[in-house]
Amino acid sequence: MKTLKTILLSLFIAASMGAVSTSALAEVDPGRIVYKPADAIDMVVAKIQAAIEGISKGASNEEAVALIKKASDASKEINANDRVDNARAKANRKLKSAMAHAKESALQEAEQELRDAKKDFEALKSLL
């Protein structure tokens, strides 16, 4: 009887944890767009490419910072697993470095950082 009580208690606890799990109840906020990880990566790479092209065409420091900020903000949409998140954070540091260079009027260094960040973000697809 004692064993039966232990088993039933264990099953009850397991069932209640599954029923009230936050991941089971998680849903997207109304009006919020959720991207698949591969689509989010493509979006970030496109924004980085737009920033590179903007700098190449002679964008001002403020315009370059704005373009880089759009790419940095879009990178927050990449959500797959821990390995991808760690690699995304590492690539995002290059975007922040590019933004710092752009603020300091060092657009050539910012462009090189953006090219490196683009390669890193493209490499994220292999981790999916």
C-alpha positions in Angstrom: 0.0 0.0 0.0 2.9 2.3 0.8 4.4 1.7 -2.6 1.1 2.4 -4.3 0.7 5.7 -2.5 4.3 6.7 -3.6 3.6 5.8 -7.2 0.2 7.6 -7.3 1.7 10.7 -5.6 4.6 10.7 -8.2 2.1 10.4 -11.1 -0.1 13.2 -9.7 2.9 15.5 -9.3 4.2 14.8 -12.8 0.7 15.3 -14.3 0.2 18.6 -12.5 3.6 19.9 -13.6 2.7 19.1 -17.2 -0.7 20.7 -16.9 0.6 23.9 -15.5 3.8 24.2 -17.4 4.6 27.7 -18.7 5.9 26.3 -22.0 2.6 24.4 -22.5 0.7 27.7 -21.9 3.0 30.0 -23.8 1.6 31.9 -26.8 2.5 34.9 -28.8 1.3 38.3 -27.9 -1.5 39.6 -30.2 0.0 41.7 -33.0 3.5 40.3 -32.6 5.1 38.6 -35.6 7.1 35.5 -34.8 9.8 34.4 -37.3 11.2 31.0 -37.9 14.9 31.0 -37.0 16.1 30.7 -40.6 13.8 33.5 -41.7 15.0 35.7 -38.9 18.6 35.0 -39.8 17.9 35.9 -43.5 16.2 39.2 -42.3 19.3 40.2 -40.2 21.7 39.3 -43.0 19.6 41.5 -45.4 19.7 44.4 -43.0 23.4 44.1 -42.5 23.8 44.0 -46.3 21.7 47.2 -46.5 24.0 48.8 -43.9 27.1 47.8 -45.9 25.7 49.2 -49.1 24.6 52.4 -47.3 28.2 52.9 -46.0 29.6 52.1 -49.4 27.4 54.7 -51.0 28.5 57.4 -48.6 26.0 57.4 -45.8 26.6 59.9 -43.0 27.5 58.6 -39.5 24.0 59.0 -38.2 22.5 57.1 -41.2 25.1 54.3 -40.8 24.3 54.1 -37.0 20.6 53.9 -37.8 21.1 51.1 -40.4 23.3 49.1 -38.0 20.8 49.6 -35.2 18.0 48.1 -37.4 20.2 45.0 -37.9 21.0 44.8 -34.2 17.3 45.1 -33.3 16.3 42.4 -35.8 18.9 40.0 -34.4 16.8 39.7 -31.3 14.2 37.8 -33.3 16.6 34.8 -33.7 15.4 32.3 -31.2 16.3 28.6 -31.7 18.4 27.0 -29.0 21.3 27.8 -26.6 24.1 27.1 -29.1 22.5 29.5 -31.7 21.9 32.1 -29.0 25.5 32.0 -27.9 26.7 32.4 -31.5 24.2 35.1 -32.1 25.4 37.0 -29.0 29.0 36.7 -30.3 28.0 38.0 -33.8 25.9 40.8 -32.2 29.0 42.1 -30.4 30.5 42.7 -33.9 27.4 44.8 -34.8 27.8 46.8 -31.6 31.5 47.3 -32.5 30.5 48.5 -35.9 28.0 50.9 -34.4 30.7 52.3 -32.1 33.1 52.7 -35.1 30.3 54.5 -37.0 29.7 56.9 -34.1 33.4 57.7 -34.1 33.3 58.4 -37.9 35.5 55.3 -38.7 33.2 54.0 -41.4 35.8 51.8 -43.1 36.3 49.9 -39.8 32.5 49.8 -39.3 32.1 48.3 -42.8 34.7 45.6 -42.1 33.0 44.7 -38.8 29.7 44.5 -40.6 31.2 42.1 -43.2 32.5 39.9 -40.3 29.1 40.0 -38.6 27.4 39.1 -41.8 29.6 36.0 -42.1 28.9 35.1 -38.5 25.1 35.4 -38.9 25.2 33.4 -42.1 27.0 30.7 -40.2 24.2 30.5 -37.7 22.1 28.5 -40.2 24.5 25.6 -39.8 23.7 25.4 -36.1 19.9 25.1 -36.6 
